[in-house]
Amino acid sequence: MQNRPASSRAGLWQRLPVIGRLLIAFWAVLLAGGVGAAAFLFHQQKPVILAKITPPAQPEAPPAQNTSSIVSTPVPKEAARPVSPSEVQQPAMPAAAPTVIPAKAVPPTLATPSTAVTQQPLPSPAAASPAAVVRPPSPAVPADKTAIAIVLQGFGYSDALTYDVLSRIPAPVAVGISPYVSNIGDIIARAHASHREVYVTLPMQSAHPERVDEGPHALGYGNSAADDQRELEWCLSRATGADGLTDASENGDDQPGGGYATSPDFAPIASIISSKGLLYLAGSAQDSRRTRGMTATAWIDGDTDAATLDSRLAALLPQDGKPTKILLMVGPVTPVMIDRLANWLKGPAAGRFVLVPPSSFVDSGIGNDQAANLLSSSPVAPL
C-alpha cells in the first residue's frame, strides 16, 4: 500500500495574507489591554464604594499621657467599648487611610488640662456709666471746722490743664466753663465723670464794657428784651448737662458797681434760669441775688506767681479759728495755680477745713443782711 502524499491544501492562518494576520494580532492585543484596564479600575473603585456604604468607626479616645503622635485607625467591631460623655464631645475622625496627627493638634478633653485662654466678655458702657455720673454725697462738716467750696474758672481751654485739674485736684472742687469753648459738651462730660459740679458762665456786660469784651453773645446794655432772650437761649443750649450758670468768668467778677446782673433788667433772666432748674452762682454779694443758688465770698487770681498764691491761700482761713463757710472762686486756670492749690489742699491747712461742693451752700436768695455779712467776711479782695 503506497503512502498517500500530504494534502497540499494550506490552513486558514496560512492562507491569510500578511496584512490580515497583522490586523488580527492588533485587535487581540487591544482586547487584552482593555480587559486588563477594566479589571484594574474595578479593583481601585471597590474601597470607595465600601466607604460610602459602611459607616465610619468611632476612633479610640486619646490616651491621658502626652505622646509625640497619635495614629487614627478604624476600630474593629469586636473591640468596641462604651464611649464616655467626655469622648462624645470629640469630633469623629473620617474613615480614610491612616493619618499621623501631631499630638498638640488634638483638642483637649476634660481629663487633660487645657492651656487655652478663655475670652472674658467686655463690660458694656451702660454698666459703667452710672458710676461716672453719680456724685458721692457731700461730706458732713463738723461744728468746729470751716466748710470750703471752690470753683475753678476758665476750665476747659487747654487739654493739658484739663487733665491736670481732673487728676490732681480733689473731686469736690467744681469747675466753671465759658460757653465759647468749642468742645464744651465733651468738657462737661469729663467733669461729670470725675464727680464735679459744672457752672457755665453767662456772658453779661460789665460795669466797664470798654475794658472787658464778653463776646458776641453777651447780654446786657444795648440789647433789647428779644436780644437778651435769644442770647440766653444760646447760652442754655451750650450749658446742657451743667449744674448751673454764673455771672463770673476767668477774668473775675465784673458785675459789682453797675453790672447787668445788678440791674432790674436782669430779673426776667434770673426767673428763666430758676425755671430751668439751674443754680445761679453770683460772683459777688453786690449782685443782690434773688434766685436759688450760691454767692461767692472770696476771689483769688490764678494768674500770678507761686508765692502770692501760697500767701492768699494761707490767708483764706479765719485767723480766730471760728468756723465759717467760704465759697472761693479761682481763675484763670494756670499750671502754677493747679500746683499750689493741690499742695494746699493736701497740706497742714487741710486739717482745719472740710472741702464740699458749691451746691452745699444753696439757698433761695440773699437779703440785705446776708449781703452785708458776706461783704464783711470776705478775706480776699475781688480780682
C-alpha positions in Angstrom: 0.0 0.0 0.0 1.5 3.2 -1.0 1.8 6.1 1.3 -0.6 8.9 0.4 1.0 12.3 0.0 0.2 15.0 2.5 -2.7 17.3 1.5 -1.4 20.2 -0.5 -4.3 22.4 0.9 -2.9 25.0 3.4 -4.6 26.0 6.7 -6.7 29.2 7.3 -3.9 31.1 9.1 -1.5 30.2 6.3 -3.9 31.2 3.7 -4.4 34.7 5.2 -2.3 37.5 3.7 0.3 39.2 5.9 -1.9 42.3 6.4 -4.8 40.2 7.7 -2.5 38.4 10.2 -1.3 41.8 11.5 -4.9 43.1 11.9 -5.9 40.0 13.9 -2.8 40.3 16.1 -3.5 44.1 16.7 -7.1 43.6 17.8 -6.2 40.7 20.0 -3.6 42.8 21.9 -6.1 45.7 22.1 -8.8 43.5 23.5 -6.4 42.0 26.1 -5.3 45.5 27.2 -9.0 46.7 27.6 -9.9 43.7 29.8 -6.8 44.4 32.0 -7.6 48.1 32.3 -11.3 47.4 33.3 -10.1 44.9 35.9 -7.7 47.5 37.4 -10.3 50.2 37.5 -12.8 47.9 39.2 -10.2 47.0 41.8 -9.5 50.7 42.5 -13.2 51.7 42.8 -14.2 48.9 45.2 -12.8 50.5 48.5 -14.5 53.8 47.7 -17.9 52.1 47.3 -17.4 50.3 50.5 -16.5 53.5 52.3 -19.8 55.1 51.2 -22.0 52.3 52.4 -20.0 51.5 55.6 -20.4 54.0 58.5 -17.1 55.3 59.9 -15.9 53.6 63.1 -15.6 55.6 66.3 -11.9 56.4 67.0 -10.2 55.4 70.2 -10.0 58.2 72.8 -6.6 59.8 73.1 -4.5 58.4 75.9 -4.1 60.5 79.1 -0.4 60.7 78.8 1.3 63.1 76.3 2.7 61.4 73.2 4.5 62.7 70.2 1.9 61.5 67.7 -1.4 59.6 67.5 -2.3 57.2 64.7 -6.0 57.1 63.9 -7.2 53.7 62.6 -10.7 52.1 62.4 -11.8 50.2 65.4 -12.9 46.6 64.8 -16.4 45.8 65.8 -15.4 43.2 68.4 -13.1 45.7 70.1 -15.7 48.4 70.5 -16.4 49.7 74.0 -18.8 52.2 75.7 -17.9 55.8 75.0 -17.8 58.2 77.9 -19.5 61.6 77.7 -16.2 63.4 77.5 -15.3 61.4 74.5 -18.6 62.1 72.8 -17.6 65.8 72.6 -14.6 65.0 70.5 -15.1 65.3 66.7 -15.1 62.0 64.8 -12.2 61.2 62.6 -13.0 60.4 59.0 -12.7 56.8 57.9 -9.8 57.0 55.5 -6.2 56.0 55.1 -4.3 56.0 58.4 -3.1 59.6 59.1 -0.5 60.8 61.5 -1.7 63.9 63.5 0.6 65.9 65.8 -0.4 65.5 69.5 -0.6 69.2 70.0 -3.4 69.4 67.4 -5.7 67.1 69.3 -8.5 69.1 71.1 -8.1 68.9 74.9 -10.5 66.6 76.7 -12.0 67.1 80.2 -9.5 64.7 81.6 -6.5 66.6 80.1 -5.6 70.1 81.4 -6.0 72.7 78.8 -3.9 75.8 78.3 -6.4 77.6 76.1 -7.3 81.2 77.1 -11.0 81.9 77.6 -12.0 85.4 76.4 -13.9 87.3 79.1 -16.8 89.5 77.9 -16.1 93.2 78.0 -18.3 95.3 80.3 -21.0 97.2 78.4 -20.9 101.0 78.5 -24.3 101.0 80.3 -22.8 99.1 83.2 -20.1 101.7 83.8 -22.0 104.8 83.1 -23.8 105.3 86.4 -20.5 105.3 88.4 -19.2 108.0 86.0 -22.1 110.5 86.7 -23.3 109.8 90.2 -21.5 112.0 92.7 -20.8 110.9 96.2 -22.8 112.7 99.0 -21.4 115.8 100.4 -19.2 115.1 103.5 -20.5 116.1 106.9 -18.9 119.2 108.3 -18.0 119.1 112.0 -19.1 122.0 114.1 -15.6 123.1 114.8 -14.4 123.2 111.2 -14.8 125.6 108.3 -16.6 124.4 105.1 -14.9 125.4 101.9 -16.3 125.2 98.3 -14.0 126.0 95.4 -14.9 126.8 91.7 -12.0 126.9 89.2 -13.0 129.4 86.4 -11.6 129.1 82.9 -11.7 125.3 82.8 -11.5 123.5 79.5 -9.4 125.8 77.3 -6.4 123.5 77.4 -6.4 119.7 77.2 -3.2 119.5 79.3 -4.5 121.8 82.1 -7.9 120.0 82.0 -6.1 116.7 82.6 -4.0 118.2 85.4 -7.1 119.5 87.2 -9.0 116.2 86.9 -6.0 114.2 88.0 -4.6 116.4 90.8 -7.5 118.4 92.3 -10.0 116.6 94.6 -13.4 116.0 93.2 -15.5 118.4 95.4 -13.7 121.3 93.6 -16.1 122.4 90.9 -15.3 124.0 87.5 -16.5 127.0 85.6 -16.6 126.8 81.8 -17.1 129.5 79.2 -19.9 128.9 76.7 -17.5 129.8 73.9 -15.3 126.7 74.5 -15.7 124.7 71.2 -15.9 121.2 72.7 -18.0 122.2 75.8 -20.1 119.1 75.6 -17.1 116.9 76.0 -15.6 119.1 78.7 -18.9 118.9 80.7 -19.0 115.1 80.3 -15.4 114.8 81.5 -16.0 117.0 84.5 -19.1 115.0 85.5 -17.2 111.7 85.0 -14.8 112.9 87.8 -17.8 113.7 90.0 -17.6 117.5 89.8 -20.2 120.2 89.6 -20.1 122.4 86.4 -21.1 126.0 86.1 -21.3 127.7 82.7 -20.5 131.4 82.5 -23.4 133.6 81.4 -21.7 136.4 79.4 -23.0 139.7 80.5 -21.9 143.3 80.1 -19.8 144.5 83.0 -19.7 147.9 84.7 -16.9 148.8 82.3 -17.7 147.2 78.9 -14.9 149.2 77.3 -12.3 147.2 79.3 -13.9 143.7 79.1 -15.2 142.0 76.0 -17.8 139.4 76.8 -18.1 138.1 73.3 -20.8 138.2 70.6 -23.5 136.5 72.7 -23.3 138.9 75.7 -26.5 140.0 77.5 -26.9 143.5 78.9 -26.7 147.1 77.9 -27.6 147.9 74.3 -29.7 144.8 73.9 -33.5 144.7 73.6 -35.5 142.2 75.6 -35.7 140.0 72.5 -32.0 140.1 72.1 -31.4 139.1 75.7 -33.9 136.2 75.2 -32.1 135.0 72.1 -28.7 135.2 73.8 -29.9 133.4 76.9 -31.3 130.6 74.8 -28.0 130.2 73.1 -26.2 130.0 76.4 -28.7 127.5 77.8 -28.1 125.3 74.7 -24.4 125.4 75.4 -25.0 124.6 79.1 -26.7 121.3 78.6 -25.8 119.0 81.5 -24.4 121.8 83.6 -25.4 122.2 87.3 -25.9 126.0 87.0 -24.9 129.3 85.5 -22.7 132.1 86.9 -22.1 135.7 86.1 -18.4 135.3 86.9 -15.7 134.4 84.3 -12.0 133.6 84.4 -11.5 137.4 84.3 -13.0 137.8 87.7 -16.2 139.3 89.0 -17.1 142.2 86.7 -20.7 142.8 87.8 -20.4 144.9 91.0 -20.8 148.6 90.7 -23.4 148.8 87.9 -23.0 145.4 86.1 -26.0 144.0 84.3 -26.6 141.3 86.9 -27.2 144.0 89.5 -29.8 145.9 87.4 -33.6 145.4 87.4 -33.5 144.3 83.8 -31.8 141.1 84.9 -34.8 139.9 86.9 -36.6 138.2 83.9 -33.3 136.4 83.1 -33.0 135.2 86.6 -36.5 133.9 86.6 -35.9 131.9 83.4 -32.8 130.4 84.9 -34.7 129.3 88.0 -37.5 127.8 85.9 -34.9 125.6 84.1 -33.9 124.1 87.5 -30.4 125.5 87.2 -28.5 127.0 90.2 -27.2 130.6 89.9 -23.7 131.3 91.2 -23.3 135.0 91.9 -19.7 136.3 91.7 -20.3 138.8 94.4 -22.7 139.7 97.2 -23.3 143.0 95.4 -25.2 141.1 92.7 -28.2 141.1 95.0 -29.1 137.6 94.0 -32.8 136.7 94.4 -32.6 133.3 92.8 -31.9 129.8 94.1 -28.1 129.3 94.2 -25.0 130.4 95.9 -22.8 133.6 96.3 -19.1 133.7 96.2 -17.4 135.0 99.3 -13.7 135.1 98.1 -11.7 135.5 95.0 -8.1 134.6 94.2 -6.3 135.5 91.0 -4.8 132.3 89.5 -2.6 134.1 87.0 0.2 135.1 89.5 3.3 133.6 91.0 3.6 130.7 93.4 4.5 132.8 96.5 1.5 135.1 96.0 -0.9 132.1 95.6 0.5 130.5 98.8 0.0 133.7 100.8 -3.5 134.2 99.6 -4.5 130.6 100.3 -3.0 130.8 103.7 -5.0 134.0 104.5 -8.2 132.4 103.3 -9.0 130.6 106.6 -10.2 132.7 109.5 -7.4 133.6 111.9 -9.6 133.4 115.0 -10.4 129.8 114.3 -14.1 130.5 114.3 -15.8 128.1 111.8 -17.4 129.7 108.8 -18.5 128.9 105.2 -16.3 130.0 102.3 -17.1 129.8 98.6 -13.9 130.5 96.8 -13.6 131.4 93.1 -10.2 131.0 91.5 -9.3 131.9 87.9 -7.9 131.6 85.4 -6.6 128.0 85.4 -2.8 128.0 85.2 -0.1 125.4 85.8 1.2 127.3 88.9 -2.3 127.7 90.3 -3.0 124.0 89.9 0.2 123.1 91.6 -0.1 125.4 94.6 -3.8 124.6 95.1 -3.1 120.9 95.0 -0.4 121.2 97.6 -2.5 123.4 99.8 -5.5 121.0 99.8 -3.3 118.2 101.0 -1.0 120.2 103.3 -1.3 121.0 107.0 -4.1 123.6 106.5 -6.4 120.8 105.2 -6.9 119.7 108.8 -8.7 122.9 109.6 -11.5 122.7 107.0 -13.8 120.3 105.1 -13.9 120.5 101.3 -17.5 120.4 100.0 -19.2 121.0 96.6 -20.7 124.5 96.0 -24.2 123.2 96.0 -23.8 122.5 99.7 -24.3 126.3 100.2 -27.6 126.6 98.2 -30.2 129.0 99.4 -33.2 130.7 97.9 -31.6 134.1 97.7 -29.8 136.5 99.9 -31.2 139.5 101.7 -29.6 142.8 102.6 -28.3 141.5 106.0 -26.8 138.4 104.3 -25.1 140.6 101.7 -23.6 142.7 104.4 -22.3 139.7 106.3 -20.8 138.3 103.1 -19.1 141.5 102.2 -17.5 141.9 105.7 -16.4 138.3 106.0 -14.7 138.2 102.6 -11.0 137.7 103.3 -9.7 138.2 99.8 -10.4 141.2 97.6 -12.0 140.6 94.2 -9.8 140.3 91.2 
